[in-house]
Amino acid sequence: MFFKGRHETLAAIKEQQAKLFGKVYSHITYKQWGNGAAVMEHLAEAEEDFMKLLLETKEHISL
């Protein structure tokens, strides 16, 4: 898993993003556009959290 064993918080955010992508895919598959859009908002928030944390910790982890 992405960042597993190197930075557990970043790994957890990536896992959350994977689950959110799955939910978006499911909603879009069933043409539940509003639900898909709502989950995309959560996905965008998770990406912002990931980016901020990554930039804060980039000097402390090896990619």
N, CA, C and O atoms as a GROMACS GRO file, in nm:
protein
  252
    1MET      N    1   0.084  -0.117   0.000
    1MET     CA    2   0.000   0.000   0.000
    1MET      C    3   0.089   0.124   0.000
    1MET      O    4   0.199   0.124   0.055
    2PHE      N    5   0.041   0.226  -0.060
    2PHE     CA    6   0.112   0.353  -0.075
    2PHE      C    7   0.145   0.412   0.061
    2PHE      O    8   0.053   0.441   0.138
    3PHE      N    9   0.272   0.431   0.092
    3PHE     CA   10   0.324   0.487   0.216
    3PHE      C   11   0.312   0.395   0.337
    3PHE      O   12   0.350   0.434   0.447
    4LYS      N   13   0.261   0.276   0.321
    4LYS     CA   14   0.249   0.182   0.433
    4LYS      C   15   0.388   0.152   0.488
    4LYS      O   16   0.479   0.116   0.413
    5GLY      N   17   0.403   0.167   0.618
    5GLY     CA   18   0.530   0.142   0.683
    5GLY      C   19   0.625   0.261   0.683
    5GLY      O   20   0.727   0.259   0.752
    6ARG      N   21   0.592   0.363   0.606
    6ARG     CA   22   0.677   0.483   0.603
    6ARG      C   23   0.608   0.602   0.667
    6ARG      O   24   0.672   0.683   0.734
    7HIS      N   25   0.476   0.613   0.646
    7HIS     CA   26   0.400   0.722   0.706
    7HIS      C   27   0.254   0.676   0.714
    7HIS      O   28   0.182   0.678   0.614
    8GLU      N   29   0.214   0.634   0.832
    8GLU     CA   30   0.083   0.571   0.848
    8GLU      C   31  -0.033   0.665   0.820
    8GLU      O   32  -0.137   0.621   0.771
    9THR      N   33  -0.019   0.793   0.852
    9THR     CA   34  -0.128   0.887   0.825
    9THR      C   35  -0.148   0.906   0.676
    9THR      O   36  -0.261   0.907   0.628
   10LEU      N   37  -0.039   0.921   0.602
   10LEU     CA   38  -0.051   0.933   0.457
   10LEU      C   39  -0.110   0.805   0.398
   10LEU      O   40  -0.192   0.811   0.307
   11ALA      N   41  -0.067   0.691   0.449
   11ALA     CA   42  -0.121   0.563   0.402
   11ALA      C   43  -0.271   0.554   0.428
   11ALA      O   44  -0.346   0.506   0.343
   12ALA      N   45  -0.314   0.601   0.544
   12ALA     CA   46  -0.457   0.597   0.578
   12ALA      C   47  -0.538   0.687   0.486
   12ALA      O   48  -0.649   0.651   0.445
   13ILE      N   49  -0.484   0.803   0.453
   13ILE     CA   50  -0.555   0.893   0.362
   13ILE      C   51  -0.566   0.829   0.224
   13ILE      O   52  -0.671   0.838   0.160
   14LYS      N   53  -0.460   0.765   0.176
   14LYS     CA   54  -0.465   0.698   0.046
   14LYS      C   55  -0.567   0.584   0.047
   14LYS      O   56  -0.637   0.563  -0.052
   15GLU      N   57  -0.576   0.512   0.157
   15GLU     CA   58  -0.676   0.406   0.167
   15GLU      C   59  -0.816   0.465   0.164
   15GLU      O   60  -0.906   0.411   0.098
   16GLN      N   61  -0.836   0.576   0.235
   16GLN     CA   62  -0.965   0.644   0.233
   16GLN      C   63  -1.000   0.689   0.091
   16GLN      O   64  -1.114   0.674   0.048
   17GLN      N   65  -0.902   0.742   0.019
   17GLN     CA   66  -0.926   0.785  -0.119
   17GLN      C   67  -0.967   0.668  -0.207
   17GLN      O   68  -1.057   0.682  -0.290
   18ALA      N   69  -0.904   0.554  -0.190
   18ALA     CA   70  -0.940   0.436  -0.270
   18ALA      C   71  -1.085   0.397  -0.246
   18ALA      O   72  -1.157   0.364  -0.340
   19LYS      N   73  -1.127   0.400  -0.121
   19LYS     CA   74  -1.266   0.367  -0.089
   19LYS      C   75  -1.362   0.469  -0.149
   19LYS      O   76  -1.468   0.434  -0.199
   20LEU      N   77  -1.324   0.596  -0.143
   20LEU     CA   78  -1.408   0.700  -0.200
   20LEU      C   79  -1.418   0.686  -0.352
   20LEU      O   80  -1.526   0.704  -0.408
   21PHE      N   81  -1.307   0.653  -0.418
   21PHE     CA   82  -1.312   0.629  -0.563
   21PHE      C   83  -1.410   0.516  -0.594
   21PHE      O   84  -1.486   0.524  -0.691
   22GLY      N   85  -1.408   0.411  -0.514
   22GLY     CA   86  -1.502   0.301  -0.533
   22GLY      C   87  -1.646   0.345  -0.520
   22GLY      O   88  -1.732   0.303  -0.597
   23LYS      N   89  -1.673   0.429  -0.420
   23LYS     CA   90  -1.810   0.480  -0.401
   23LYS      C   91  -1.853   0.566  -0.519
   23LYS      O   92  -1.966   0.555  -0.566
   24VAL      N   93  -1.762   0.652  -0.565
   24VAL     CA   94  -1.794   0.736  -0.681
   24VAL      C   95  -1.827   0.648  -0.800
   24VAL      O   96  -1.928   0.670  -0.868
   25TYR      N   97  -1.744   0.550  -0.826
   25TYR     CA   98  -1.766   0.460  -0.939
   25TYR      C   99  -1.902   0.392  -0.929
   25TYR      O  100  -1.975   0.382  -1.027
   26SER      N  101  -1.936   0.345  -0.810
   26SER     CA  102  -2.065   0.278  -0.791
   26SER      C  103  -2.180   0.373  -0.818
   26SER      O  104  -2.276   0.337  -0.888
   27HIS      N  105  -2.173   0.493  -0.764
   27HIS     CA  106  -2.282   0.590  -0.785
   27HIS      C  107  -2.296   0.626  -0.933
   27HIS      O  108  -2.407   0.632  -0.985
   28ILE      N  109  -2.184   0.649  -0.999
   28ILE     CA  110  -2.189   0.686  -1.141
   28ILE      C  111  -2.241   0.570  -1.226
   28ILE      O  112  -2.315   0.591  -1.322
   29THR      N  113  -2.202   0.448  -1.191
   29THR     CA  114  -2.249   0.331  -1.264
   29THR      C  115  -2.401   0.322  -1.260
   29THR      O  116  -2.465   0.285  -1.359
   30TYR      N  117  -2.459   0.358  -1.146
   30TYR     CA  118  -2.605   0.353  -1.131
   30TYR      C  119  -2.671   0.487  -1.163
   30TYR      O  120  -2.788   0.509  -1.132
   31LYS      N  121  -2.594   0.576  -1.225
   31LYS     CA  122  -2.643   0.708  -1.268
   31LYS      C  123  -2.699   0.789  -1.152
   31LYS      O  124  -2.795   0.865  -1.167
   32GLN      N  125  -2.637   0.772  -1.037
   32GLN     CA  126  -2.672   0.851  -0.918
   32GLN      C  127  -2.577   0.971  -0.913
   32GLN      O  128  -2.487   0.978  -0.830
   33TRP      N  129  -2.601   1.063  -1.004
   33TRP     CA  130  -2.508   1.174  -1.027
   33TRP      C  131  -2.488   1.260  -0.903
   33TRP      O  132  -2.376   1.298  -0.872
   34GLY      N  133  -2.595   1.290  -0.834
   34GLY     CA  134  -2.584   1.374  -0.713
   34GLY      C  135  -2.501   1.308  -0.605
   34GLY      O  136  -2.417   1.372  -0.542
   35ASN      N  137  -2.525   1.180  -0.584
   35ASN     CA  138  -2.447   1.106  -0.484
   35ASN      C  139  -2.301   1.098  -0.526
   35ASN      O  140  -2.211   1.113  -0.443
   36GLY      N  141  -2.278   1.074  -0.654
   36GLY     CA  142  -2.141   1.068  -0.704
   36GLY      C  143  -2.069   1.201  -0.684
   36GLY      O  144  -1.952   1.205  -0.645
   37ALA      N  145  -2.139   1.310  -0.712
   37ALA     CA  146  -2.080   1.443  -0.694
   37ALA      C  147  -2.049   1.470  -0.548
   37ALA      O  148  -1.946   1.529  -0.516
   38ALA      N  149  -2.138   1.429  -0.459
   38ALA     CA  150  -2.115   1.450  -0.316
   38ALA      C  151  -1.991   1.375  -0.268
   38ALA      O  152  -1.912   1.428  -0.190
   39VAL      N  153  -1.974   1.253  -0.315
   39VAL     CA  154  -1.857   1.175  -0.276
   39VAL      C  155  -1.731   1.236  -0.338
   39VAL      O  156  -1.624   1.234  -0.276
   40MET      N  157  -1.742   1.291  -0.458
   40MET     CA  158  -1.627   1.359  -0.519
   40MET      C  159  -1.581   1.477  -0.434
   40MET      O  160  -1.461   1.506  -0.429
   41GLU      N  161  -1.674   1.545  -0.369
   41GLU     CA  162  -1.636   1.654  -0.278
   41GLU      C  163  -1.551   1.601  -0.164
   41GLU      O  164  -1.450   1.661  -0.128
   42HIS      N  165  -1.591   1.487  -0.108
   42HIS     CA  166  -1.512   1.425   0.000
   42HIS      C  167  -1.376   1.381  -0.053
   42HIS      O  168  -1.275   1.391   0.017
   43LEU      N  169  -1.374   1.332  -0.175
   43LEU     CA  170  -1.248   1.290  -0.236
   43LEU      C  171  -1.154   1.410  -0.254
   43LEU      O  172  -1.034   1.399  -0.230
   44ALA      N  173  -1.209   1.522  -0.295
   44ALA     CA  174  -1.128   1.643  -0.310
   44ALA      C  175  -1.072   1.689  -0.176
   44ALA      O  176  -0.957   1.733  -0.167
   45GLU      N  177  -1.153   1.679  -0.071
   45GLU     CA  178  -1.106   1.716   0.063
   45GLU      C  179  -0.993   1.623   0.108
   45GLU      O  180  -0.894   1.668   0.166
   46ALA      N  181  -1.009   1.494   0.082
   46ALA     CA  182  -0.905   1.398   0.120
   46ALA      C  183  -0.776   1.427   0.043
   46ALA      O  184  -0.667   1.415   0.100
   47GLU      N  185  -0.787   1.463  -0.083
   47GLU     CA  186  -0.668   1.495  -0.163
   47GLU      C  187  -0.599   1.620  -0.108
   47GLU      O  188  -0.476   1.626  -0.103
   48GLU      N  189  -0.677   1.718  -0.068
   48GLU     CA  190  -0.619   1.839  -0.010
   48GLU      C  191  -0.546   1.806   0.121
   48GLU      O  192  -0.436   1.855   0.145
   49ASP      N  193  -0.609   1.724   0.205
   49ASP     CA  194  -0.545   1.681   0.330
   49ASP      C  195  -0.414   1.608   0.302
   49ASP      O  196  -0.313   1.632   0.367
   50PHE      N  197  -0.417   1.519   0.203
   50PHE     CA  198  -0.298   1.443   0.166
   50PHE      C  199  -0.187   1.536   0.119
   50PHE      O  200  -0.072   1.524   0.162
   51MET      N  201  -0.221   1.628   0.031
   51MET     CA  202  -0.122   1.718  -0.025
   51MET      C  203  -0.058   1.804   0.084
   51MET      O  204   0.064   1.820   0.087
   52LYS      N  205  -0.139   1.858   0.174
   52LYS     CA  206  -0.085   1.941   0.282
   52LYS      C  207   0.009   1.862   0.370
   52LYS      O  208   0.119   1.907   0.402
   53LEU      N  209  -0.033   1.743   0.410
   53LEU     CA  210   0.050   1.660   0.497
   53LEU      C  211   0.178   1.616   0.426
   53LEU      O  212   0.285   1.614   0.486
   54LEU      N  213   0.166   1.581   0.300
   54LEU     CA  214   0.284   1.539   0.223
   54LEU      C  215   0.386   1.652   0.215
   54LEU      O  216   0.506   1.629   0.234
   55LEU      N  217   0.340   1.772   0.188
   55LEU     CA  218   0.432   1.886   0.179
   55LEU      C  219   0.496   1.917   0.314
   55LEU      O  220   0.612   1.959   0.319
   56GLU      N  221   0.422   1.896   0.423
   56GLU     CA  222   0.477   1.919   0.556
   56GLU      C  223   0.583   1.815   0.593
   56GLU      O  224   0.676   1.845   0.667
   57THR      N  225   0.568   1.694   0.541
   57THR     CA  226   0.654   1.584   0.585
   57THR      C  227   0.751   1.535   0.478
   57THR      O  228   0.824   1.438   0.501
   58LYS      N  229   0.754   1.598   0.364
   58LYS     CA  230   0.833   1.546   0.252
   58LYS      C  231   0.981   1.532   0.284
   58LYS      O  232   1.049   1.447   0.227
   59GLU      N  233   1.033   1.614   0.374
   59GLU     CA  234   1.174   1.605   0.410
   59GLU      C  235   1.202   1.488   0.504
   59GLU      O  236   1.318   1.449   0.521
   60HIS      N  237   1.098   1.432   0.563
   60HIS     CA  238   1.116   1.330   0.666
   60HIS      C  239   1.088   1.188   0.618
   60HIS      O  240   1.108   1.092   0.693
   61ILE      N  241   1.043   1.174   0.494
   61ILE     CA  242   1.014   1.040   0.442
   61ILE      C  243   1.088   1.019   0.312
   61ILE      O  244   1.117   1.114   0.239
   62SER      N  245   1.119   0.895   0.285
   62SER     CA  246   1.183   0.864   0.157
   62SER      C  247   1.078   0.813   0.061
   62SER      O  248   1.005   0.718   0.092
   63LEU      N  249   1.071   0.874  -0.054
   63LEU     CA  250   0.974   0.833  -0.155
   63LEU      C  251   1.038   0.727  -0.237
   63LEU      O  252   0.977   0.675  -0.330
   0.00000   0.00000   0.00000
